[in-house]
Amino acid sequence: MQLCIVVPCYNEEEVLEETCGRLLALLTTLTATGQISPASRICFVDDGSADRTWALIESLAGKDHRITGIKLSCNRGHQNALLAGLLTAEGDAIISVDADLQDDIGAIPKMIEQLTRGADIVFGVRSRRDNDSVLKRITAHAFYRLMNWLGAQTIYDHADFRLMSRRAVEALRQYREVNVFLRGIVPLVGFPTAVVEYERSQRLAGTTKYPLRMMISFALEGVTSFSVVPLRIITFMGTLVFLITFGLGVWVLYVRLFTDLAVPGWASTMLPMFFLGGVQILCLGVMGEYLGRLYQEMKARPRYIIEKKI
């Protein structure tokens, strides 16, 4: 079996050589044991890095024929860079892994074993999150619960460490949306799947490329790309507010016409205005997110542009 390991990179000069050394050693071991073909490769995808990442990829490729590289014309984000590697790489099976190697590449032989047993997609799932901060653990668990509640078929505690057969990659090619959220798209492919657990470690060096701002943006991408439940919640809220308002209107008319308790007051005027105004602004914000996604999809701009390949 010819294997290709796809590694998206963005400003990873501090870890790239160590990552490459570990992946090459893994390929050597797997080739020696007959699990993969000597034609297996590593494909680094430079996502418009501003440091020496691409220069290092070219240098490493010149030293070992098993290393290939793709340079994107500009930064397109982790998901698009990963997709570029998946759809460009050659091989009978493709494994995606981040350049910081927090995902345990020691789980790759188990993934290959699951592939030989008939699984087309093998998800790497973290067995625990001890190395994450308390905030990241809480927000990550909340995100997966929210996505599943909204109807998306996400795999709990799975990031983008996975193996895909050639058949699965070709099926993935048919998904052409501009707003790419692979953690939601890949489970939709529908072929036989398996799960391999592993322990996530600390970064080899450098800093995370997913600060809080990026995590929030990523979460919004996932929610708006895979669920219309927020729009249905708006419909429910609108109906509920209408019924409450109608009931209050009936009560106000009753008090005005049939009792002597009607006293003009500021609160009875302003509170409903504030309440309805807040609900309207919230609803417009949610609808605006969906309209923004639709706008991007309608333009159908390319998800990535490859500047150079080695």
N, C-alpha and C positions, 0 to 999 in steps of 0.2 A: 504494500500500500504506500503510495506517495503522499506524504504529509506536508502541509505548509502551515507554519505558525505565523499568524499576522499580529504585528505589534504596532499599534498607533502611538506616535510620539509627538509631543509638543514641548519644546524646550527641555529636553531630557539629556543634555550633554553630560550631566553629572553621573548618571546611572547607566548610560548606554553601553559602555564597554563591558561593565560587569554583567549587565543583562545579556549581552550577546555571548559572552563567555559561558554563562550558565546554560543558555539555550543550545549552544553548539555542543556542549558536553552531553546534554540530554539527547540530542539527535544522534550523537556518536554511540551512546549506550543503546538506544532503541534500534539503531541499524545493526549493531553487533549481535543483538538478541533476535534479530529477524522480524521484529514487529513492524518496521517501516522500511521503505526502499532507500537505497543510497541517493536517489534523486530528490529526496525530501529537502525542503528549503525553509528559511526564515525570511519573512517579508516585513521590513520596517516601513511604516508609512509616516512621512514627515508632514505634519499638519500645519504648514506655514510657520515653522519655528523661527524665532528671532535670534537664537544662539547658534552654536556650531553643530547642531544635531545632524543636519544633512551632510556636512563635511565629514563627520564621523561615520555616517552610514556609508558614504562613498569609500572612505578609507578601509572600513571593515570589509566591504564587498570586494575590494581589491586584494584582500589577504585570504579570503575563503570563498570558494565558488558557491557555497551553500547559502550565502547571504545575498538577498536582493532588496531593492528599495524602490519606493514610490514617493515622489515629491509633489504635493499639491501646490497649486499656484498661489493660494493664500489660506489663511486659517479658516476652516469650515466647521470646527467643533469636533469633539471626540466621536460622536455617533457617525457623522459623515465620513470622517477619516477611517473609522473602522469599517464602514460599509464599502468604501473605496478599496480597501485591502481584501475584503471578502469576495467582492465581485471581480477583482482583477487577478487574484492569486490562482495559481494552477495547483492541481493535486486532487487525489481521491477523497481527502478529508482536510478540513481547515479548522485550526484551533485559534481562537482570539484570546490574547492576554495583554494586560497593560504593561507598559515599559518599566514601571517601578517594581514589578515582580512581588507585589504584596500577595497576589494570588499564587498559591503553591504549585509550581510546575511539576512537583513530584506526583501530583494527581493525574498528570497526562497519561501515563501508562494505564491507569484504571479507566480513563476515558476511552482509550483505544480498545481496551478489552470489552467495554460496553458496546462499542461500534461493531466489533466482530460478532457480538451476540444478537445483533439486529437493530440496534438503536441508530436512528439517523441523526438525532440531536442529543448531546449529552451536556447537561447543565452542571457547572461547578457551583456548589452551594456552600456557603460558609457554615461551619459547624457552630461557631460562636463569634462574638464581636468584642472580645476582651481588649483589643488594641484601639478600638474607637473611643472617642470621648463620650461622656454621658449624653450630651446634646445630640451627637450624631446617632447614637443608638436609638434614642427616643424618636427622633425625626425619621430615621430609616424604617423602624417598625411601624410608625404611624403611616408612612407613605405606602408601604406594601399592603397594609390593612385597607387603606383608603382605595387603592387601585383595585383590589379584589372586590371591595364593596361596590365600586362603580361598575364592575363587570369586566374589567381587563383581566386577561389570563397571565398575570405575572407570576414568576416563581419566587417564593419567599426567600430572602437573603441571597438571591442570585444577582450578580452584577453583569459583566460582559465576558466572563471566563467560561467559554463553551466550545464544544466540538460540533462541527456540522459536516455531514457527508456531502459529496458532490451533488447528490439529488436534492438535498435540503437547500444548498446554496443556490441552485438553479431555480428552485421554487421561490426563494427569497428575492431573486432578481425580478420577479413579477410584481412585487410591491413597489409602486412608483411614487408614493407620497413624498413631498418635499420635507415635511416635518418628521424627521426620522427618530423613532424611539424603539430601538431594537429589542429591548427587554419585553416590550409588548408585542412586537411584530413576529419575532421568532417562534413563540409558542403557537401563533396562529397558523404556522405552516402545516401542522397537524400530523406529521410523520411520527413513527415510534420514538419515544424519548426515554431518557434515563437520567439519574442524578448521581453525582459523585461528590461527597462531602470533603472539605479540606479546611485547614486552619489558616486564617489570614494573618500575615506577619506585618511588621513595620516596613515603611519605604526604605529602599537601600540608601537613598540620598535625595536631596532636593526637597521641594515642598509640594503639597497637594495641588492639583489643577482643578479641584472642585471645592472652592470656598463656599460659604453660606449663600452668597448671591447666585452662584452657578447651580447649587443644589435646588434653590427655590425655582429657578428658571427651568431646570430639568424636570422637576415635579409638575410644573404647569404644562410643560410639553407633553408629559405622559398623560395627564388627566384630560386635556383638551384633544389629544390625538386619538384617544381610545374610549371615550365615554360621552354620551349626551345626557347623562343623569343630571349634571348641574342645570341644564336647560329645563329638564322636567321638574327639578326642584323649584325653579323660578315660576313655572306654571302653577305648581301647587301653592307656592307662597302668594302669587297673585290672586288665586281663587280664594285662599284663606283670608287675605286682607279684604277682598271684596265682600265676603260673607260677614266679616266682623264690621266693616264699614256700613253695610246694609242694615245689620242689626242695631248698630248705634244710631243710624238715621231713624229707624222705626221708634227707638226709645226716645230720641230727642223730640220727635213729633208728638209722641204720646205725652211727654212731660209738658210740652208747650200748649197742647190743645186741651188736655184733660186734668191738669193739676195747676197749682199755684207755686210750684217749686222752681220754675225756670228762672235762673239768675244768669245774666250774661257774664261770662268770665274769660280771662285771658287763657287759662290752662286748657279749657275745653276747646279752644280754637287752635292754640299753638302746638299742643302735644300731638294731635292727629297729623298736623302739617309736618312736624319733624319726623314722625314715624313713617308716613307715606313717602316723604322725601328720601329718607335713608334707604328704604326698600327699593325705591326706583333707581337710585344711584348704584346700589349693589347689583341689581339686575342688569343695568346697562353695562356695568363693568364686566360681568360674566359673559354677556352677549358680545361685548367688544372683543374679548379674548378669542371667541369662536370666529367672529368675523375676520379678525387678524389672521388666523390660521387659514381660513378660506381664501383670503386675499393672496397669501403666499402660495397656496396650492394652485390658484387660477393662473398666476404668472408662470408657473411651471419652469422656474429657473433651474439650471443644473445644480445637483446637490454637491458636486465637487468637480474640479477641473484638474487633470493630471498634467503637470508641467514637465516632469522628467521621470524616466524609469531606468533602473540599472539591474 
